[in-house]
Amino acid sequence: MAPLACLLQEQGHRVRGTDVPLYPPMSTLLERAGIQPLVGYDPAHLEPRPDLVVIGNAIHRDNPEAKEAERLGLPIVSMPQALGRFFLDHHRPLVVSGTHGKTTTTAMAAWVYTACGRDPGYLIGGAPCDLPASFHDGAGDRFVIEGDEYNAAYFDRGPKFLHYQPETLLLTSAEYDHADLYPTPEALWEAYAKLIALLPEDGFLVACGDTPKVRELAAKARCQVLFYGLDSGNDLHPLGEIEALPEGSRFRVRDAEAGEVEIELPLAGGHNVSNALAVWAAARRDGIPAADVTETFARFHGVKRRLEELGTARGVTVVDDFAHHPTAVEKTLTALRQRYPGQKVIALFEPRSLTAGRRFFFEPYREAFAGADRVLFAPIFHNGRLAPEERLDFGALAQALTAAGVPAEVCPDNAGLLRQALEEAGDGSVLVTMSSGSFEGMPQKLISALKAP
């Protein structure tokens, strides 16, 4: 919602709005755009009356401002409806969807098209390191957008991506998530199937063939399909071994026109190599020269809160990451091993989302956190919203990890977790915070405490 507000203001609209207290990077984004959101909901905020009200999916039907907007008969749309109305109808949408990697891949595509002179429009659900902002309404024919599978609004219960009119779709993965919205995996697969069905016959589906479910879904596409991934059975894959270096990844691909091409990516982790392959396929189909794509990849530095190094003090490095799904946790820890070889990795994990605290993730989390040297769990953020039979027993998970050789414990609160992490962080260790929310500013508190006298 914050990038959309900025995007609409960039287009010439006058934007105001209300939210709960915000935190960086989105609070900073709004400040730079000159938008000062009101805090707390009050019907009086709708005076003077706006021409249009855009309601995000965090707002419930009984919200005082939403109720007042309906009572006044004001035009109301969801976030994706607003995007379709004001931006996507005059661009060719390049939609990036999937359980993992959406934000980084969207930022990478927006960066490549921008740096190669295509001036795309874009809207990214995070803060890219290399672009001036996470939003832009470009003059080029492309609009690059992150295709979120979560619901649009209380009056628009389908996934956001069904409003995005994809001409090209990058499908990075398909794993079960958002149990609060999709009661079964099949319900989520159905949503992805509907998205793929929106592709026109002359469209393009770039799908990660490493995932069997993605291949199954892609089989129903009526347009051209290209499978990419790390496995050699894909249409597009690395040739030979990937060089996993602390400063990034180096790999080669075979291109129909350019032949064998070497790519250097300043990001760690095989998952980022895979993300780059998806962007390569889209950019090359759109006629961007291979040499130009390669050169822009070498200057891409990712997105804030995705393996973002905040600093080093007293020999301790603090890294902030958005990981909350077990697969994302595993990939993050693997990438940290690549970036910081031989160093002790201490994971600080907040089960923030409504899915992260559910018991069916017990075994996947046990396997994922095996890649850490030490794990500190924060309390389940939505503990009160989960029934006892749904709730994951993180105490038992900590015991299982400890028994397997990875000392783990559940901290009573975030303040206790902060103290424990600071006590245990020795010279050469890496503290990585993992949360899909603010984590009460945990990463910033860590680096501030380490830098204090």
Secondary structure, 3 states (H helix, E strand, C coil): CHHHHHHHHHHCCCCCCEECCCCCCHHHHHHHHCCCCEECCCHHHHCCCCCCEEECCCCCCCCHHHHHHHHCCCCEEEHHHHHHHHCHHHCEEEEEECCCCHHHHHHHHHHHHHHCCCCCEEECCCCECCCCCCEECCCCCEEEEEECCCEEECCEEEEHHHHCCCCEEEECCCCCCCCCCCCCHHHHHHHHHHHHHCCCCCCEEEEECCCHHHHHHHCCCCCEEEEECCCCCCCECCCCCCEEECCEEEEEEEECCCEEEEEEECCCCHHHHHHHHHHHHHHHHCCCCHHHHHHHHCCCCCECCCCEEEEEECCEEEEEECCCCHHHHHHHHHHHHHHCCCCEEEEEECCCCCCCCEHHHHHHHHHHHHHCCEEEECCCCCHHHCCCCCECCHHHHHHHHHHCCCCEEECCCHHHHHHHHHHHCCCCEEEEEECCCCHHHHHHHHHHHHHCC
